[in-house]
Amino acid sequence: MLDDFTVTTFTDRLGETFHVRDGSEVIELSLIAASEPDERRPAPSGRMPFSIVFRGPLERVLPQRIYPFEHDALGVFELFIVPIGPDESGMQYEAVFG
C-alpha cells in the first residue's frame, strides 16, 4: 500500500484527520503539509521522494517509531514518524517517502 502513495495522495488530504494507535490509545493527527524536495530526482524505488507533516497535541508527544495509521479514505497503514518540534498549535511530525 505505501508503495502506491505519492505526494498527491496527501496533498488531496491536507487538513484531514488521521488516527494513530499507540498501544490502547488513539491520537488524532492533522495533515498540515505534503511536499517534494527541491531536487526532483527519483529515489531507487522509482518514486519521486516526498515528505508529509502532521500536527498533534502538545500534551501527548509520540516518540519516533513506526505507528499504525487509520484514515477514512486511505485505510490502515504504517508510517515511521519523527517529532520535528512544536509550532503555535501543537507538536509536528514528519514522515519521509523515498
C-alpha positions as CSV (number, residue, x, y, z in Angstrom):
1,M,0.0,0.0,0.0
2,L,2.7,2.5,0.9
3,D,4.3,1.9,-2.5
4,D,1.2,3.4,-4.1
5,F,1.3,6.6,-2.1
6,T,2.5,9.8,-3.9
7,V,2.7,13.4,-2.8
8,T,-0.7,13.9,-4.5
9,T,-2.2,11.2,-2.3
10,F,-1.6,13.5,0.6
11,T,-2.0,17.0,-0.9
12,D,-5.5,15.9,-1.6
13,R,-5.9,15.2,2.2
14,L,-4.5,18.4,3.7
15,G,-6.4,19.4,6.8
16,E,-7.8,15.9,7.3
17,T,-7.6,13.9,10.5
18,F,-5.5,10.7,10.8
19,H,-5.9,8.4,13.8
20,V,-2.7,6.9,15.2
21,R,-2.7,4.0,17.5
22,D,-0.2,3.9,20.3
23,G,-0.9,0.8,22.4
24,S,-4.5,1.2,23.5
25,E,-4.5,4.9,23.0
26,V,-5.6,6.7,19.8
27,I,-4.1,10.1,18.9
28,E,-5.6,12.4,16.3
29,L,-3.1,14.0,13.9
30,S,-4.0,16.6,11.3
31,L,-2.1,16.6,8.0
32,I,-0.7,20.1,7.5
33,A,1.9,19.7,4.7
34,A,2.9,17.5,1.8
35,S,5.9,18.5,-0.4
36,E,8.5,17.2,-2.8
37,P,12.2,18.1,-2.3
38,D,13.7,20.9,-4.4
39,E,15.9,18.3,-6.2
40,R,13.4,16.3,-8.3
41,R,15.2,13.1,-8.8
42,P,13.5,9.7,-8.4
43,A,14.6,7.5,-5.4
44,P,15.9,4.0,-6.1
45,S,12.3,2.8,-5.8
46,G,11.5,4.8,-8.9
47,R,9.1,7.1,-6.9
48,M,9.6,10.8,-6.5
49,P,10.6,11.4,-2.9
50,F,8.3,13.5,-0.7
51,S,7.6,14.3,2.9
52,I,4.4,14.9,4.9
53,V,3.9,16.8,8.1
54,F,1.3,16.2,10.7
55,R,0.3,18.2,13.8
56,G,-0.9,16.6,17.0
57,P,-1.4,17.6,20.6
58,L,1.4,19.0,22.8
59,E,0.2,17.1,25.8
60,R,1.0,13.7,24.3
61,V,4.2,13.7,22.2
62,L,4.8,10.5,20.2
63,P,8.4,9.3,20.1
64,Q,9.9,8.5,16.7
65,R,8.9,5.0,15.5
66,I,6.5,3.1,13.3
67,Y,2.8,3.6,14.1
68,P,-0.4,2.2,12.6
69,F,-2.3,5.0,11.0
70,E,-6.0,4.9,10.1
71,H,-7.8,7.3,7.6
72,D,-11.3,7.1,6.3
73,A,-10.3,7.1,2.6
74,L,-6.8,5.7,2.8
75,G,-7.5,2.8,5.2
76,V,-5.0,1.4,7.6
77,F,-1.2,1.6,7.0
78,E,2.0,2.0,9.0
79,L,4.3,5.1,8.9
80,F,7.6,5.9,10.6
81,I,7.2,9.4,12.0
82,V,9.6,11.7,13.7
83,P,8.7,14.6,16.0
84,I,10.2,17.7,14.5
85,G,9.2,20.2,17.1
86,P,6.2,22.3,18.2
87,D,4.6,25.1,16.5
88,E,2.0,27.6,17.8
89,S,-0.7,24.9,17.6
90,G,0.9,21.6,18.6
91,M,3.6,19.1,18.0
92,Q,4.7,18.5,14.4
93,Y,5.7,15.0,13.0
94,E,7.3,14.2,9.7
95,A,7.2,11.1,7.5
96,V,9.5,10.8,4.5
97,F,8.9,8.6,1.5
98,G,11.7,7.7,-0.8
